[in-house]
Amino acid sequence: MLRWTITFIVLALIAGVLGFGGIAAGAAGIAKVLFFLFIILFVISLIRGKKM
């Protein structure tokens, strides 16, 4: 699950750079969604990692 969180944060950073750099206006919204998805997956992986 940690691989997925790393993948999502990389995608969020790329989308953020594209969106905030003016290349794609819609990428900023995608970056926000991916960022929050990363935060959720990160918290879940922390919780699951402590139980095991």
Biotite code that builds the C-alpha atoms (Angstrom):
import biotite.structure as struc

atoms = struc.array([
    struc.Atom([0.000, 0.000, 0.000], chain_id="A", res_id=1, res_name="MET", atom_name="CA", element="C"),
    struc.Atom([2.971, 2.278, 0.559], chain_id="A", res_id=2, res_name="LEU", atom_name="CA", element="C"),
    struc.Atom([3.827, 1.984, -3.154], chain_id="A", res_id=3, res_name="ARG", atom_name="CA", element="C"),
    struc.Atom([0.392, 3.350, -4.038], chain_id="A", res_id=4, res_name="TRP", atom_name="CA", element="C"),
    struc.Atom([0.809, 6.318, -1.710], chain_id="A", res_id=5, res_name="THR", atom_name="CA", element="C"),
    struc.Atom([4.179, 7.146, -3.229], chain_id="A", res_id=6, res_name="ILE", atom_name="CA", element="C"),
    struc.Atom([2.698, 6.813, -6.724], chain_id="A", res_id=7, res_name="THR", atom_name="CA", element="C"),
    struc.Atom([-0.170, 9.140, -5.865], chain_id="A", res_id=8, res_name="PHE", atom_name="CA", element="C"),
    struc.Atom([2.073, 11.785, -4.308], chain_id="A", res_id=9, res_name="ILE", atom_name="CA", element="C"),
    struc.Atom([4.309, 11.788, -7.392], chain_id="A", res_id=10, res_name="VAL", atom_name="CA", element="C"),
    struc.Atom([1.254, 12.161, -9.636], chain_id="A", res_id=11, res_name="LEU", atom_name="CA", element="C"),
    struc.Atom([-0.072, 14.948, -7.416], chain_id="A", res_id=12, res_name="ALA", atom_name="CA", element="C"),
    struc.Atom([3.235, 16.804, -7.572], chain_id="A", res_id=13, res_name="LEU", atom_name="CA", element="C"),
    struc.Atom([3.419, 16.494, -11.367], chain_id="A", res_id=14, res_name="ILE", atom_name="CA", element="C"),
    struc.Atom([-0.174, 17.656, -11.748], chain_id="A", res_id=15, res_name="ALA", atom_name="CA", element="C"),
    struc.Atom([0.524, 20.526, -9.358], chain_id="A", res_id=16, res_name="GLY", atom_name="CA", element="C"),
    struc.Atom([3.556, 21.693, -11.316], chain_id="A", res_id=17, res_name="VAL", atom_name="CA", element="C"),
    struc.Atom([1.589, 21.555, -14.558], chain_id="A", res_id=18, res_name="LEU", atom_name="CA", element="C"),
    struc.Atom([-1.434, 23.294, -13.098], chain_id="A", res_id=19, res_name="GLY", atom_name="CA", element="C"),
    struc.Atom([0.285, 26.011, -11.130], chain_id="A", res_id=20, res_name="PHE", atom_name="CA", element="C"),
    struc.Atom([2.756, 26.660, -13.940], chain_id="A", res_id=21, res_name="GLY", atom_name="CA", element="C"),
    struc.Atom([-0.053, 27.633, -16.288], chain_id="A", res_id=22, res_name="GLY", atom_name="CA", element="C"),
    struc.Atom([0.369, 24.677, -18.657], chain_id="A", res_id=23, res_name="ILE", atom_name="CA", element="C"),
    struc.Atom([-2.968, 23.044, -17.841], chain_id="A", res_id=24, res_name="ALA", atom_name="CA", element="C"),
    struc.Atom([-5.699, 24.784, -15.875], chain_id="A", res_id=25, res_name="ALA", atom_name="CA", element="C"),
    struc.Atom([-7.486, 21.553, -14.948], chain_id="A", res_id=26, res_name="GLY", atom_name="CA", element="C"),
    struc.Atom([-4.361, 19.953, -13.512], chain_id="A", res_id=27, res_name="ALA", atom_name="CA", element="C"),
    struc.Atom([-4.584, 22.085, -10.358], chain_id="A", res_id=28, res_name="ALA", atom_name="CA", element="C"),
    struc.Atom([-7.926, 20.488, -9.477], chain_id="A", res_id=29, res_name="GLY", atom_name="CA", element="C"),
    struc.Atom([-6.510, 17.040, -10.175], chain_id="A", res_id=30, res_name="ILE", atom_name="CA", element="C"),
    struc.Atom([-3.527, 17.832, -7.946], chain_id="A", res_id=31, res_name="ALA", atom_name="CA", element="C"),
    struc.Atom([-5.836, 18.747, -5.069], chain_id="A", res_id=32, res_name="LYS", atom_name="CA", element="C"),
    struc.Atom([-7.792, 15.506, -5.417], chain_id="A", res_id=33, res_name="VAL", atom_name="CA", element="C"),
    struc.Atom([-4.631, 13.409, -5.649], chain_id="A", res_id=34, res_name="LEU", atom_name="CA", element="C"),
    struc.Atom([-3.085, 15.206, -2.699], chain_id="A", res_id=35, res_name="PHE", atom_name="CA", element="C"),
    struc.Atom([-6.045, 14.457, -0.431], chain_id="A", res_id=36, res_name="PHE", atom_name="CA", element="C"),
    struc.Atom([-6.141, 10.885, -1.708], chain_id="A", res_id=37, res_name="LEU", atom_name="CA", element="C"),
    struc.Atom([-2.445, 10.583, -0.817], chain_id="A", res_id=38, res_name="PHE", atom_name="CA", element="C"),
    struc.Atom([-3.079, 11.918, 2.682], chain_id="A", res_id=39, res_name="ILE", atom_name="CA", element="C"),
    struc.Atom([-5.895, 9.398, 3.229], chain_id="A", res_id=40, res_name="ILE", atom_name="CA", element="C"),
    struc.Atom([-3.809, 6.478, 1.952], chain_id="A", res_id=41, res_name="LEU", atom_name="CA", element="C"),
    struc.Atom([-0.822, 7.603, 4.023], chain_id="A", res_id=42, res_name="PHE", atom_name="CA", element="C"),
    struc.Atom([-2.886, 7.671, 7.216], chain_id="A", res_id=43, res_name="VAL", atom_name="CA", element="C"),
    struc.Atom([-4.349, 4.255, 6.427], chain_id="A", res_id=44, res_name="ILE", atom_name="CA", element="C"),
    struc.Atom([-0.876, 2.808, 5.815], chain_id="A", res_id=45, res_name="SER", atom_name="CA", element="C"),
    struc.Atom([0.355, 4.269, 9.121], chain_id="A", res_id=46, res_name="LEU", atom_name="CA", element="C"),
    struc.Atom([-2.558, 2.741, 11.015], chain_id="A", res_id=47, res_name="ILE", atom_name="CA", element="C"),
    struc.Atom([-2.186, -0.657, 9.342], chain_id="A", res_id=48, res_name="ARG", atom_name="CA", element="C"),
    struc.Atom([1.577, -0.646, 9.846], chain_id="A", res_id=49, res_name="GLY", atom_name="CA", element="C"),
    struc.Atom([1.283, -0.088, 13.595], chain_id="A", res_id=50, res_name="LYS", atom_name="CA", element="C"),
    struc.Atom([-1.184, -2.950, 14.049], chain_id="A", res_id=51, res_name="LYS", atom_name="CA", element="C"),
    struc.Atom([1.070, -5.481, 12.328], chain_id="A", res_id=52, res_name="MET", atom_name="CA", element="C"),
])
